[in-house]
Amino acid sequence: IAQHDHEIACHGYAHRMLGDLGPKEFRADLRRARVAIEDATGLRPVGFRAPSFSITRDTTWALAVLAEEGFEYDSSIFPVRHPRYGIPDFERRIVRLELGEDRSILEYPPTTLRVGPWNLPVAGGAYLRLLPGAVFRLAFRRATRAGQPGLLYVHPWEIDPGQPRV
């Protein structure tokens, strides 16, 4: 993938929710993942997405750790209401978050579709499997018109026909 000029970003090493880690454990996991990516690709990752979008109001400390570790952007804050993740009133566009001490990080929130007072998650995963394609096309057209990129994520098991099923 890297040899075909695709960017390889980081998703952590042990795939643990940030709420289960503290800053010290997160930093160690992040470093381990970064080394694994560097060893496999020869490239240093600059992007990150927390497992299960687990940067929430309680775990925003992770943004400073990312910036300190040299990451340039994050895509972990999902502006939706969900029992396990999300910051519903977070910006739905790319923003630079100032973290103090001359540190900042770009936040690329996953794509949502505004429906009344709610943000409907339309960025991939289970949503990609459950929602009609027309909803995704509408959301991505609106993002494009607003000058924002549409962000879509796909898990390996969603495109691998040989993926074992439980």
C-alpha positions in Angstrom: 0.0 0.0 0.0 2.8 2.4 1.0 4.7 1.6 -2.2 1.6 2.8 -4.2 1.8 6.2 -2.5 -1.0 5.6 -0.1 -0.5 7.2 3.3 -0.3 4.8 6.2 -1.7 6.3 9.4 -1.7 4.9 12.9 -4.6 3.3 14.8 -2.6 2.3 17.9 -1.0 -1.1 18.6 -3.2 -2.9 21.0 -6.5 -1.4 19.8 -7.5 -0.3 23.3 -10.0 2.4 24.1 -8.3 5.6 25.3 -10.6 5.6 28.4 -8.9 2.4 29.5 -5.5 3.9 29.1 -3.8 6.9 30.8 -1.4 9.3 29.0 1.6 7.1 29.9 0.1 3.9 28.6 -1.3 5.6 25.5 2.1 7.1 24.7 3.8 3.7 25.0 1.1 2.0 22.8 1.4 4.8 20.3 5.2 4.5 20.1 5.0 0.8 19.7 2.5 1.2 16.8 4.6 3.9 15.2 7.7 1.7 15.2 5.8 -1.2 13.7 4.6 1.0 10.9 8.0 2.6 10.3 9.6 -0.9 10.3 7.0 -2.2 7.8 6.9 0.8 5.4 10.0 2.9 6.0 7.7 5.9 6.6 6.8 7.7 9.8 3.0 8.0 10.3 1.7 11.5 10.8 -2.0 10.7 11.2 -3.9 8.9 13.9 -7.4 7.6 14.6 -8.2 6.2 18.1 -9.8 2.8 18.4 -13.6 3.2 18.4 -13.2 7.0 18.0 -12.4 7.0 21.7 -11.2 10.7 22.0 -14.2 12.0 24.0 -14.5 14.9 26.4 -12.8 12.7 29.0 -9.9 11.7 26.9 -8.9 15.0 25.1 -5.6 14.7 26.9 -4.6 12.3 24.1 -4.5 15.2 21.6 -1.5 16.7 23.4 0.2 13.3 23.5 -0.3 13.0 19.8 1.2 16.4 19.1 4.1 15.7 21.4 4.8 12.5 19.5 4.9 14.3 16.2 1.5 13.5 14.8 0.1 16.2 12.5 -3.5 15.2 12.4 -6.1 13.2 14.2 -9.5 11.8 13.1 -10.9 10.4 16.4 -13.5 13.0 17.4 -16.8 11.9 15.9 -19.3 14.7 16.2 -22.2 12.4 17.1 -24.1 11.2 20.1 -23.2 7.6 20.9 -23.0 5.8 24.2 -19.3 4.8 23.7 -17.8 7.6 21.7 -18.4 11.1 20.2 -18.6 14.7 21.1 -21.9 15.7 19.6 -21.3 19.4 19.5 -17.8 19.2 18.0 -17.1 20.9 14.7 -18.2 18.9 11.6 -15.3 20.4 9.6 -11.5 20.2 9.7 -10.2 22.4 12.5 -6.8 23.2 14.0 -6.9 22.6 17.7 -4.5 24.8 19.7 -3.2 22.7 22.6 -0.9 25.2 24.4 2.8 25.3 24.6 3.1 26.0 20.9 1.4 22.7 20.1 -1.5 22.1 17.8 -3.1 19.3 15.8 -5.5 19.2 12.9 -8.7 17.4 13.6 -10.5 15.7 10.7 -13.9 14.7 12.1 -15.5 11.7 10.3 -18.3 12.7 8.0 -21.8 13.3 9.4 -25.1 14.3 7.8 -27.0 17.0 9.7 -30.6 15.8 10.2 -32.6 18.3 12.3 -30.7 18.7 15.5 -28.7 15.5 15.1 -25.5 14.5 13.3 -26.0 11.2 11.5 -22.7 9.2 11.3 -22.0 8.4 7.7 -18.3 7.7 7.6 -18.1 4.0 7.2 -17.9 0.9 9.3 -21.3 -0.5 10.4 -22.9 2.7 9.1 -21.7 1.8 5.6 -23.2 -1.6 5.9 -26.6 -0.5 7.4 -27.5 2.8 5.7 -28.6 3.2 2.1 -26.0 4.4 -0.4 -28.2 7.5 -1.1 -27.6 8.7 2.4 -23.8 8.6 1.9 -24.0 10.2 -1.5 -26.0 13.1 0.0 -23.7 13.5 2.9 -20.6 13.5 0.7 -22.2 16.0 -1.8 -23.0 18.3 1.1 -19.4 18.0 2.5 -18.0 18.8 -0.9 -20.2 21.8 -1.4 -19.1 23.1 2.0 -15.5 22.8 0.9 -14.7 19.9 3.2 -13.4 16.4 2.2 -15.7 13.5 2.9 -14.0 11.0 5.2 -14.8 7.3 4.7 -13.2 4.5 6.6 -13.3 0.8 5.7 -12.2 -2.1 7.9 -10.3 -4.9 6.2 -13.1 -7.4 6.9 -15.5 -5.3 5.0 -13.6 -5.8 1.7 -12.0 -9.2 2.2 -14.3 -11.9 0.8 -12.1 -14.5 2.6 -12.4 -12.9 6.0 -13.4 -15.5 8.6 -16.9 -15.0 10.1 -17.7 -15.5 13.8 
